[in-house]
Amino acid sequence: MIRVLVVVGLIFFHSALVFDARDDYYVKNPETTEVTTIIAGLAVVWAMPVLFLISGLGSRHSLRRRGPGGFAAERLLRLGVPLVFATLTIIPVPQWLRLRADPGYHESYPDFLPRFFAVRLDPAEFPFVLQGEHFETGHLWFVVLLLAFSLLLAPLVRLFPRDRGRRLVDRLATAVRRRGVILLPAIPVSAISALAGLEESYAGWSRWAYLLFFLYGFVLASDERFRTAMRRDAIPAAVAGLVLFLGAMPGFLITSEAPGGDPLTDLTPLAIGSRALYGAAGWCFLAGILGLLDRRRAPAPGWYSAGDSLRNAESGSPGNGTPPSTPSRRVYAYLAAAVLPVYILHQPILVAVAYGVVRWDAPMGVKYTAIVTATLILTLAAYDLLVRRTRVTRFLFGIRS
């Protein structure tokens, strides 16, 4: 269920970027504000990392059931097909609307498309090897990374000796029985964030930090003792995450105010230290959030535990304790199937809505509410009426049959 909350939350987040004074979003309101910067930071530090971690959890279950070959084939169908289809059809729309915001730009959408697809190969940007002046994967960078990580994981699992892997996991699981050890994975994330920098195009994280979160999820799904440690240390982890985040923010703001300063890539001690704190905060927030969601409690009838949701994320497993016929289970199944299509659809729809709304003579709060409401309604309607009702569209948007 946390995947559903994050994806729906992206509509609220991306709507706020229309009014953000710092972010270069596709459509900008004439009046902007600095308030969204701090609020966005609190979301960015954990939202996309948790999607990669949960995807890693699900990959472990999927590999166990399908084997490396079957897992790779399933990932190509469920991620690769929607990626290609969306890139060919709806991903160019936000870029075209960005250009249309200029009163002097009059190029039609069909005339723009050849320029959008004028691409070159750039292996140095792996896995974003297609580059161009106007070409982009847009918000589907998440799908590109997830597909690349999955296809790298499959042969790694096949080649890595199984017995050695079990011994390594057992040592790690034994170590986390000590209080606080579950927070140590923050150190590699912190180091990558500090030294490799952060990438604004990918929600303020390095693509290689996302790889760590994905692999962490894969390992966490390997032994129940990791889950127990996260539940036990959830509150200290959440507090540590908040303290580290608040410690990082002043450095980010000071660096961004300096002439030519970029807190995401600068190699000044202040920028490096701020990114190190930010990276550590990300893991601590994940450990705290997932641990708190997974705290044991007596399940009520029809209740589907957060822990089971995390355990079965991306795995297709129905979990335990909830009869399939209950209303809550049916709602969960509907929303779980909608996650990827809603993620794909929401941004082109949001940009199109915002393109019209920013021209209103109205307060920012009214415009923001209108963008969020219209985008939610239109995205869910597009999913329900145009995607989920036919076999072909379900296949094109990566929904399991």
C-alpha positions in Angstrom: 0.0 0.0 0.0 2.9 2.3 0.6 3.6 2.3 -3.2 0.1 3.5 -3.8 0.5 6.4 -1.3 3.9 7.4 -2.8 2.6 7.4 -6.4 -0.5 9.3 -5.5 1.6 11.7 -3.4 3.7 12.4 -6.5 0.7 14.2 -8.0 0.7 16.6 -5.0 4.5 16.9 -5.2 4.7 17.6 -8.9 1.8 20.1 -8.7 3.8 22.0 -6.1 6.8 22.2 -8.5 4.6 24.4 -10.7 4.9 27.1 -8.0 8.5 26.4 -6.8 10.9 29.2 -7.1 14.0 27.0 -7.6 12.8 24.0 -9.7 12.8 24.2 -13.5 9.5 22.4 -14.0 7.8 22.1 -17.4 5.1 24.7 -16.6 5.7 27.6 -14.1 3.2 29.8 -12.4 4.0 33.6 -12.8 4.1 33.8 -9.0 6.4 31.3 -7.2 7.4 30.6 -3.6 10.3 29.3 -1.6 8.1 27.4 0.8 7.8 24.4 -1.5 11.6 23.9 -1.4 11.7 22.7 2.2 8.4 20.7 1.9 9.6 19.1 -1.2 12.9 18.2 0.5 11.1 16.3 3.2 9.4 14.2 0.6 12.3 13.7 -1.8 14.6 12.4 0.9 12.6 9.2 1.3 9.8 8.8 -1.3 11.6 7.6 -4.4 14.2 5.6 -2.3 11.3 3.7 -0.7 10.0 2.7 -4.1 13.4 1.3 -5.1 13.7 -0.6 -1.8 10.3 -2.1 -2.1 11.1 -3.1 -5.7 14.2 -4.8 -4.4 12.0 -6.7 -1.8 9.7 -7.8 -4.6 12.6 -8.8 -6.8 13.8 -11.3 -4.2 10.4 -13.1 -4.2 10.0 -12.9 -7.9 13.5 -14.4 -8.5 12.8 -17.2 -6.0 9.6 -18.2 -7.9 10.7 -17.6 -11.5 14.5 -18.1 -11.5 16.8 -15.5 -13.1 15.7 -16.1 -16.7 12.0 -15.9 -16.0 12.6 -12.9 -13.8 14.4 -11.0 -16.5 11.7 -11.9 -19.1 8.9 -10.7 -16.7 10.7 -7.4 -16.0 11.1 -6.8 -19.8 7.4 -7.3 -20.3 6.1 -5.4 -17.2 8.6 -2.5 -17.4 10.2 -2.5 -20.8 7.0 -2.6 -22.8 5.3 0.3 -20.9 8.6 2.3 -21.1 8.8 2.0 -24.9 5.1 2.6 -25.5 4.9 5.6 -23.2 8.1 7.1 -24.6 6.7 6.9 -28.2 3.2 8.3 -27.3 2.9 10.6 -24.2 6.4 11.4 -22.9 7.0 14.1 -25.6 3.9 16.1 -24.4 5.5 17.9 -21.4 8.5 18.9 -23.4 6.3 20.3 -26.1 4.2 22.2 -23.6 7.3 23.6 -22.0 8.2 25.2 -25.4 4.6 26.3 -26.0 4.9 28.4 -22.8 7.0 30.8 -24.9 4.6 33.1 -26.8 7.0 33.1 -29.8 6.9 29.3 -30.2 4.3 28.1 -32.7 5.5 24.6 -33.7 2.7 22.0 -33.9 3.0 18.8 -31.9 3.6 16.6 -35.0 6.3 18.9 -36.2 8.0 18.8 -32.8 8.1 15.0 -32.6 11.0 14.5 -35.1 13.1 16.9 -33.1 12.2 15.1 -29.9 13.3 11.8 -31.3 16.6 13.1 -32.7 18.8 11.1 -30.4 22.4 10.0 -30.1 24.0 7.1 -28.1 26.0 8.2 -25.0 27.1 5.0 -23.0 28.7 7.3 -20.3 25.2 8.2 -19.1 24.2 4.5 -18.5 21.5 3.5 -18.3 20.2 6.7 -20.0 22.1 5.9 -23.1 19.8 7.8 -25.4 20.4 11.5 -25.3 19.2 14.4 -27.4 18.5 18.1 -27.3 14.8 17.6 -26.6 14.6 13.9 -25.9 14.1 12.7 -22.4 12.6 9.8 -20.5 10.8 12.3 -18.3 9.4 10.9 -15.1 10.0 7.4 -16.5 13.6 7.6 -15.3 12.4 5.5 -12.4 11.3 2.8 -14.8 14.6 3.0 -16.8 16.6 2.5 -13.6 14.4 -0.2 -12.2 14.6 -2.2 -15.4 18.4 -1.7 -15.6 18.9 -2.8 -12.0 16.6 -5.8 -12.5 18.5 -7.0 -15.6 21.8 -6.5 -13.8 20.5 -8.5 -10.8 19.4 -11.6 -12.7 22.8 -12.7 -14.0 24.5 -11.7 -10.8 22.2 -14.0 -8.8 22.9 -16.8 -11.3 26.7 -16.4 -11.1 27.0 -15.8 -7.4 27.5 -19.0 -5.5 24.3 -19.7 -3.6 26.0 -21.1 -0.5 28.2 -18.1 -0.2 25.2 -15.8 -0.5 23.4 -17.6 2.3 26.4 -17.4 4.6 26.8 -13.7 3.9 23.1 -13.0 4.5 23.3 -15.0 7.7 26.2 -13.0 9.0 24.5 -9.7 8.3 21.2 -10.9 9.9 23.1 -12.0 13.0 24.9 -8.6 13.2 21.6 -6.6 13.1 20.5 -8.3 16.3 22.5 -5.6 18.0 20.7 -2.3 18.5 21.5 0.3 16.0 23.4 -1.9 13.5 20.4 -1.7 11.1 21.4 2.0 10.6 24.9 1.2 9.3 23.7 0.8 5.6 23.4 4.6 5.8 27.2 4.9 5.5 27.5 3.7 1.8 24.5 5.8 0.8 26.1 8.8 2.6 29.4 8.2 0.8 27.9 7.9 -2.6 25.7 11.0 -2.1 28.7 13.0 -0.8 31.3 12.0 -3.5 29.2 11.2 -6.6 26.8 14.1 -6.0 23.0 14.3 -6.4 21.1 14.5 -9.6 18.2 16.9 -9.8 16.7 15.1 -12.8 16.3 12.0 -10.7 14.4 13.4 -7.7 17.5 14.7 -6.0 19.4 11.4 -5.6 22.3 9.8 -7.4 21.3 6.9 -9.7 23.9 4.8 -7.9 22.3 5.5 -4.5 19.1 4.2 -5.9 21.0 1.0 -6.9 22.0 0.6 -3.2 18.4 1.1 -2.0 17.3 -1.6 -4.5 20.0 -4.0 -3.4 19.2 -3.3 0.3 15.6 -4.3 -0.4 16.7 -7.5 -2.0 18.9 -8.4 1.0 16.2 -7.4 3.5 13.8 -9.8 2.0 16.2 -12.6 2.5 15.9 -13.0 6.3 13.2 -12.2 8.8 15.8 -10.9 11.3 16.2 -7.8 9.2 12.5 -7.1 9.5 12.6 -7.6 13.2 15.6 -5.2 13.6 13.8 -2.5 11.7 10.7 -2.8 13.8 12.8 -2.7 17.0 14.9 0.4 15.9 12.1 2.2 14.0 11.8 5.2 16.4 15.5 5.9 16.8 15.9 5.6 13.1 13.1 8.0 12.3 14.5 10.5 14.9 18.0 10.1 13.4 16.7 10.7 9.9 15.0 13.9 11.0 18.0 15.2 12.8 20.3 14.4 9.9 17.9 16.1 7.4 17.7 19.2 9.5 21.4 19.3 9.7 21.8 19.0 6.0 19.3 21.7 5.0 21.3 24.8 6.1 24.3 23.7 4.0 22.1 23.2 0.9 20.5 26.6 1.3 23.8 28.4 1.9 25.5 26.7 -1.0 22.6 27.5 -3.4 22.7 31.2 -2.4 26.4 31.5 -3.3 27.2 32.8 -6.8 27.3 29.8 -9.1 26.8 27.5 -6.2 25.2 24.1 -6.7 24.7 22.0 -3.5 24.0 18.9 -5.5 27.4 18.8 -7.3 29.8 21.3 -5.7 32.9 19.9 -4.1 33.2 22.4 -1.3 33.4 20.9 2.2 30.0 22.4 3.1 28.3 20.9 0.0 30.0 17.5 0.5 29.1 17.4 4.2 25.5 18.4 3.5 25.1 15.7 0.9 26.6 13.2 3.3 24.1 14.0 6.0 21.3 14.0 3.4 22.3 10.5 2.2 22.4 9.1 5.7 19.1 10.7 6.5 17.5 8.9 3.5 18.3 5.4 4.9 17.4 6.3 8.4 14.0 7.6 7.2 13.4 4.4 5.3 14.3 2.2 8.3 12.1 4.3 10.5 9.1 4.4 8.2 9.1 0.8 7.2 9.8 -0.3 10.8 6.9 1.7 12.1 4.5 0.5 9.4 5.6 -3.1 10.3 5.1 -2.9 14.0 3.3 -6.0 15.2 -0.4 -5.6 16.2 -3.4 -7.8 16.3 -5.0 -7.7 12.9 -8.6 -6.8 12.7 -10.9 -8.6 10.3 -10.2 -7.5 6.8 -7.0 -5.8 7.9 -4.0 -6.2 5.5 -0.7 -5.5 7.4 1.9 -3.1 6.2 4.4 -5.8 6.8 2.7 -8.2 4.5 2.4 -5.5 1.9 6.1 -4.9 2.0 6.9 -8.6 2.0 4.6 -9.2 -1.0 5.3 -6.0 -2.9 5.8 -6.7 -6.6 5.7 -10.4 -5.9 2.1 -11.1 -6.8 1.6 -12.9 -3.6 -1.7 -12.2 -1.9 -0.3 -12.2 1.6 -1.9 -13.8 4.7 -4.7 -13.0 6.9 -7.2 -11.3 4.5 -9.8 -13.2 2.6 -9.7 -12.4 -1.1 -13.4 -11.5 -1.1 -13.3 -8.7 1.5 -13.9 -5.1 0.3 -10.6 -4.0 1.6 -8.8 -6.7 -0.3 -10.6 -5.8 -3.5 -9.7 -2.1 -3.1 -6.1 -3.1 -2.4 -6.0 -5.3 -5.5 -7.4 -2.5 -7.7 -5.0 0.1 -6.4 -2.0 -2.2 -6.5 -2.6 -2.9 -10.2 -3.0 0.8 -10.9 0.4 1.9 -9.5 2.5 1.7 -12.6 -0.2 3.0 -15.1 -1.0 5.9 -12.8 2.7 6.7 -12.4 3.1 6.7 -16.2 -0.1 8.8 -16.9 0.0 11.4 -14.1 2.8 13.7 -15.3 1.6 14.4 -18.9 -1.9 15.0 -17.6 -0.6 17.2 -14.8 1.5 19.3 -17.1 -1.4 19.7 -19.6 -3.8 20.8 -16.7 -1.2 23.2 -15.2 -0.5 24.7 -18.7 -4.1 26.0 -18.6 -4.5 26.7 -14.9 -1.4 29.0 -14.5 -3.0 31.5 -16.8 -5.9 32.0 -14.4 -6.1 35.2 -12.4 -6.3 33.4 -9.0 -4.3 32.9 -5.8 -1.7 30.2 -5.8 -3.6 28.1 -3.3 -6.7 28.0 -5.6 -4.5 27.1 -8.6 -2.7 24.4 -6.7 -6.0 22.8 -5.5 -7.4 22.9 -9.1 -4.3 21.2 -10.6 -4.2 18.5 -7.9 -8.0 17.8 -8.1 -8.2 17.8 -11.9 -5.0 15.6 -12.3 -6.3 13.0 -9.8 -9.7 12.8 -11.5 -8.3 12.7 -15.0 -5.5 10.2 -14.2 -7.8 7.7 -12.4 -10.4 8.1 -15.2 -7.8 7.5 -17.9 -6.6 4.4 -16.0 -10.0 3.0 -15.4 -11.6 3.8 -18.8 -8.6 3.6 -21.2 -6.1 1.2 -19.6 -7.6 -1.5 -17.4 -10.6 -2.6 -19.5 -8.8 -4.3 -22.5 -6.1 -6.9 -22.7 -4.0 -4.9 -25.2 -3.9 -1.7 -23.0 -3.2 -3.7 -19.9 -0.3 -5.3 -21.6 1.0 -1.9 -22.9 0.9 -0.5 -19.4 2.5 -3.5 -17.7 -0.5 -4.9 -15.8 -0.4 -8.6 -15.1 -3.1 -10.5 -16.9 
